Amino acid sequence: MGARELGLPERVGPVTGMPRQVTIWEVGPRDGLQNEATTVPVEVKLEFLDRLAAAGLTTLEATSFVHPKWVPQLADAEELLERLRRVAGVRYPVLVPNERGLDRALAAGVRHIAVFGSATQSFAERNLNRGFDEQFAMFEPVVSRARSEGVDVRGYLSMCFGDPWEGVVDPAQVVRAGRNLLDLGCTQLSLGDTIGVATPAGVERLVTAFTSAGIDVAGLAVHFHDTYGQALANTCAALRLGVSTVDSSAGGLGGCPYAESATGNLATEDLVWMLDGLGIDHGVDLDALVATSTWLAGRLGRPSPSRVVRALGG
């Protein structure tokens, strides 16, 4: 039975104080699959991307050019991009860690990239082998070269709410890191709750800290993990503050290979169900998306953690 048959209300316009439209930044093909213990064939990844585009998602983070030693699951990045059937109107950004990764991305014809920074010293050291300030020096030639080539650059910022080695993260420190990425030339900043410890009050504090520092909320996105079941509540808090780009992963796949306590990302299906109930446009066919995640769960050999997939997928 589909979502509409189960009584999901017709859209009557967005709830007061919410955006009329939300862009869903689908990270499943990259962030969702990078932690899989067994190799996912490139044919499955390509069909996954095709199905996601057919379901109406317009931003699909396709893969990563991180060295295969660190993320072996995405070692097929070049092959995937060479064989990818690009759909008109769909963006296929890739994660780029450094200048070598940028070289590979440009050679593959990529037009949208993302760099992955840290709001804390400890995670920068573990994830990037750089200090807090040193990471921005590493990103500078990547961002400047990409922009000079006409490539759009997103900046991910991890550990924005809590860090397993440093504890609660000061919003002022997150704003400092975020401003550095924006000053380098990133056109959007995704605020990551990498270990899933954020609550709505913390989201309000952080987004307000950015806007109070003169940073336009239109340039902010949010990226929540559901470790403590707060991802949807946190998303609602961000929407009420004007954020209109939300990262999510089909089927709730994903985690972080450098933060063992991180569980799955916010499930795209759960996000879409909530947005439908709020009357917010997003352009995604929920039934097609559920069918996609049900199909992928079969290929991965385990059920999807998404509540909506479990409810609708049979």
C-alpha positions in Angstrom: 0.0 0.0 0.0 1.4 3.4 -0.9 1.9 6.5 1.2 -1.3 8.3 0.0 -3.5 5.3 0.6 -2.4 5.2 4.2 -3.9 8.6 4.8 -1.1 11.1 4.4 -2.8 14.4 4.1 -2.9 16.4 0.9 -0.6 19.4 0.9 -2.3 22.6 1.9 0.7 24.8 2.0 3.6 24.9 4.4 3.2 25.2 8.1 3.7 28.8 9.3 7.4 29.5 9.8 8.6 26.7 7.5 10.1 27.1 4.0 7.9 26.4 1.0 10.5 24.2 -0.6 13.4 22.0 0.6 16.3 20.7 -1.4 17.1 17.1 -0.4 20.9 16.5 -0.8 21.0 12.7 -1.2 24.2 11.2 0.3 23.3 7.5 0.1 25.5 6.6 -2.8 28.6 8.1 -1.1 28.1 8.5 2.6 25.6 5.7 2.8 27.7 3.0 1.1 31.2 4.0 2.2 30.9 1.9 5.4 29.7 -1.3 3.9 31.7 -4.3 5.1 31.4 -6.1 1.8 32.1 -4.7 -1.7 29.0 -3.3 -3.4 29.3 -4.0 -7.2 29.5 -0.9 -9.4 26.5 -2.2 -11.3 24.4 -2.0 -8.1 25.7 1.5 -7.4 24.8 2.6 -10.9 21.3 1.2 -10.7 20.9 2.8 -7.2 21.8 6.2 -8.7 19.4 5.6 -11.7 16.5 4.7 -9.3 17.1 7.7 -7.1 17.0 10.1 -10.0 13.9 8.4 -11.3 12.3 9.0 -7.8 12.8 12.7 -8.3 15.9 13.4 -6.3 17.9 16.2 -8.0 21.2 16.1 -6.0 22.9 12.8 -5.7 26.3 12.6 -4.1 27.7 10.0 -6.3 31.1 8.9 -4.9 34.3 10.1 -3.3 37.9 10.5 -4.6 39.4 9.8 -1.1 42.3 7.3 -1.5 41.0 3.7 -1.8 43.2 2.7 1.2 41.0 4.8 3.5 37.6 4.2 1.8 37.9 1.0 -0.2 34.2 0.8 -0.9 34.5 3.7 -3.2 37.6 2.6 -5.1 35.6 2.4 -8.2 34.9 6.1 -8.4 36.4 6.6 -11.9 34.6 3.6 -13.4 31.3 4.6 -11.8 31.5 8.2 -13.2 32.5 6.9 -16.6 29.5 4.6 -16.8 27.0 6.9 -15.0 24.0 7.7 -17.1 23.5 11.4 -16.1 20.0 12.6 -16.0 19.2 16.2 -17.1 18.5 18.5 -14.2 20.3 16.2 -11.7 23.6 17.2 -10.0 26.2 14.5 -9.1 28.6 16.0 -6.7 31.6 14.0 -5.4 33.7 14.3 -2.3 37.3 15.6 -2.9 39.9 15.4 0.0 42.9 17.2 -1.6 44.5 18.4 -4.8 45.1 14.9 -6.1 41.4 14.1 -5.6 40.5 17.3 -7.4 42.7 16.2 -10.3 40.8 13.0 -10.6 37.4 14.7 -10.3 38.3 17.2 -13.1 39.5 14.4 -15.3 36.2 12.7 -14.8 34.3 15.8 -15.8 32.8 16.5 -12.4 31.1 19.9 -12.0 30.2 19.8 -8.3 32.6 18.8 -5.5 32.6 18.9 -1.7 35.4 19.2 0.7 35.2 17.7 4.2 36.5 19.8 7.1 36.3 19.5 10.9 35.0 21.8 13.6 37.4 20.3 16.1 41.2 19.7 16.4 40.8 16.1 17.4 38.7 15.0 14.4 40.9 17.1 12.0 43.9 15.1 13.3 42.2 11.7 12.9 40.3 12.3 9.7 42.7 14.6 7.8 46.0 14.2 9.5 46.0 18.0 9.9 45.4 20.4 12.8 42.4 22.6 13.0 44.0 25.6 11.3 46.2 23.5 9.0 43.2 21.9 7.3 42.1 25.2 5.7 45.5 25.6 4.2 45.1 22.2 2.6 41.6 23.1 1.3 42.6 26.5 -0.2 44.2 25.3 -3.4 41.5 22.7 -3.9 38.7 25.3 -3.6 40.4 28.0 -5.6 41.3 25.7 -8.4 37.9 24.2 -8.6 36.2 27.6 -8.6 38.6 28.8 -11.3 37.4 25.8 -13.4 33.8 26.8 -12.9 33.2 23.9 -10.4 30.8 24.5 -7.5 32.2 23.7 -4.1 30.3 22.6 -1.0 32.0 22.6 2.4 31.1 19.8 4.9 31.8 20.6 8.5 31.9 17.6 10.8 31.6 17.4 14.6 29.5 20.6 14.8 27.6 19.6 18.0 29.8 17.1 19.8 33.1 15.3 19.4 33.9 11.9 21.0 37.3 13.2 22.1 36.5 16.8 23.0 32.8 16.6 24.1 30.4 19.5 23.5 31.7 21.8 20.8 31.4 25.6 21.3 29.2 27.2 18.6 31.7 30.0 18.2 34.4 27.5 17.2 32.0 26.0 14.6 31.2 29.4 13.2 34.9 30.2 12.9 35.5 27.0 11.0 32.5 27.5 8.8 33.5 31.1 8.0 37.0 29.9 7.0 35.4 27.5 4.5 33.1 30.1 3.1 35.9 32.6 2.8 37.9 30.1 0.8 35.1 30.1 -1.8 32.6 27.3 -0.7 29.1 28.2 -1.9 27.3 26.1 0.7 28.2 24.9 4.2 26.7 21.6 5.5 26.7 21.5 9.3 27.2 17.9 10.4 26.1 16.2 13.6 28.6 13.4 12.9 27.9 11.3 16.0 24.2 12.2 16.3 24.3 14.0 19.7 22.5 17.2 18.7 19.1 18.2 20.1 16.7 20.9 18.7 18.0 23.4 21.2 21.5 22.9 20.1 20.5 23.3 16.5 18.8 26.6 17.3 21.9 27.8 19.1 24.3 26.9 16.3 22.2 28.2 13.4 21.5 31.4 15.3 25.3 31.8 16.0 25.9 31.7 12.2 23.2 34.2 11.4 24.3 36.5 14.2 27.8 36.4 12.7 26.3 37.7 9.4 26.3 34.4 7.5 23.2 34.0 5.4 21.0 31.0 6.4 20.5 30.4 2.6 24.0 29.2 2.5 23.6 26.6 5.2 22.6 23.0 5.1 22.2 20.4 7.8 23.4 16.8 8.1 22.0 14.8 11.0 22.7 11.3 12.2 20.0 9.5 14.1 22.1 7.9 16.9 19.8 9.1 19.6 16.6 9.3 17.5 16.8 13.1 17.2 17.4 13.6 13.4 13.8 14.5 12.4 13.3 16.8 15.4 16.6 18.5 14.7 15.6 18.9 11.1 12.4 20.6 12.1 14.3 23.0 14.3 16.6 23.9 11.4 13.7 24.4 9.0 12.0 26.8 11.4 15.2 28.9 11.4 15.1 29.1 7.6 17.4 26.3 6.5 16.1 24.8 3.3 18.8 22.2 2.3 18.8 18.9 4.2 21.2 16.0 3.8 19.8 12.5 4.0 20.5 9.0 2.9 18.0 6.7 1.2 17.1 3.9 3.6 19.0 5.5 6.4 22.3 4.0 5.4 25.6 5.3 6.5 27.8 6.4 9.4 31.4 7.7 9.6 34.4 5.5 9.2 36.4 7.7 11.6 33.8 8.0 14.4 32.8 4.6 15.6 29.8 5.9 17.6 28.1 7.3 14.5 25.1 5.4 13.2 23.0 5.9 10.1 22.2 9.2 8.5 18.7 10.6 8.5 16.7 8.4 6.2 15.5 10.2 3.1 12.1 8.4 3.3 11.5 9.5 6.9 12.4 13.1 5.8 10.1 13.0 2.8 7.2 11.7 5.0 7.7 14.6 7.4 8.0 17.2 4.7 4.8 15.9 3.1 3.0 16.3 6.4 4.3 19.8 6.7 3.2 20.8 3.2 6.7 21.4 2.0 7.6 20.8 -1.6 10.6 18.5 -2.3 9.8 16.8 -5.7 10.4 13.2 -4.6 8.0 10.3 -5.2 8.0 8.5 -1.8 6.7 5.2 -3.1 9.4 5.0 -5.8 12.0 5.9 -3.1 10.7 3.2 -0.7 10.9 0.7 -3.5 14.5 1.7 -4.2 15.6 1.3 -0.6 13.7 -2.0 -0.3 15.6 -3.2 -3.5 18.9 -2.0 -2.1 18.3 -3.6 1.2 17.9 -6.9 -0.6 21.2 -6.4 -2.4 22.9 -5.6 0.9 21.3 -8.6 2.7 19.7 -6.7 5.6 16.6 -4.7 6.3 16.6 -0.9 6.0 16.7 1.0 9.3 14.3 3.6 7.9 11.0 3.5 9.7 9.1 4.6 6.6 10.7 1.9 4.5 9.8 -0.7 7.1 6.2 0.6 7.3 5.6 0.9 3.5 8.0 -1.6 2.1 6.2 -4.6 3.3 
